[in-house]
Amino acid sequence: MNYKWDWSIYFAAEPGGTGTYLKYLIVGLGWTLATALAAWVIALAIGSVVGTLRTTPHKWVVRVGNAYVEIFRNVPLIVQMFLWFFVVPELLPTNLGDWVKQMPPPWGSYLPAVMCLGLYTSVRVAEQVKAGIHSLSRGQSMAGIALGLTLGQTYRFVLLPMAFRIVLPPLASEFLNVIKNSSVALTIGLLELTGRARAMQEFSFKVFEAFAAATVIYLLTNLVVVLAMRALEEKVRVPGLISASQGAGAH
């Protein structure tokens, strides 16, 4: 294939009049990060609650948590994205549904994308939190009860702090997955990084340059996230090990 590379395309003006193609892609990165961060907050909050509830002694609570996980885990992400964009507004009360459907771009695509990614990722967070709690010895919870703590206090002050230290590395991987999975939002019209790379190649017919730039931006962004999470892991690792060892020694 005789393809002529043109790296100067990044500094050419894009048809929308917002600046160069490079600026166009960087703005797309901003929407990618905004989507990923908002979805991650939802995923971490709901996933932590569901994961914790699935370790309680209340069987009906565990069953509800398991049903939640199975529903969102076994439906493909792109199907859920379409459901949130096309179906959910029709199921809402008329006024609320009309408001959602009439939201100006990009908010009409951003909100469904955030909700979809947040709930989809929450089941993965729930699995991580559940595994972290189950990895702790039963003596930890028994010690909390022996000290007069309620079940809720035992989770809050004893089990969850240690469990989150254990599952911090896989949670970092899940955050990277949210950043990458946000690319699916282009299917409902959100011009995040991948969507803008696709638009760039359609405007300029420079497909390799467009997706080469998107690839480099994704790599650099994820590298920054990895380094930040490693620094956080180092910060909490030593206190976590000290607490665990002190707890083991006390029993």
Secondary structure, 3 states (H helix, E strand, C coil): CCCCCCHHHHHCECCCCCCEHHHHHHHHHHHHHHHHHHHHHHHHHHHHHHHHHCCCCCHHHHHHHHHHHHHHHCCCHHHHHHHHHHHHHHHCCHHHHHHHHCCCCCHHHHHHHHHHHHHHHHHHHHHHHHHHHHCCCHHHHHHHHHCCCCHHHHHHHHHHHHHHHHHHHHHHHHHHHHHHHHHHHHHHCCCCHHHHHHHHHHHHCCHHHHHHHHHHHHHHHHHHHHHHHHHHHHHHHHHHHHHHHHHHHHC
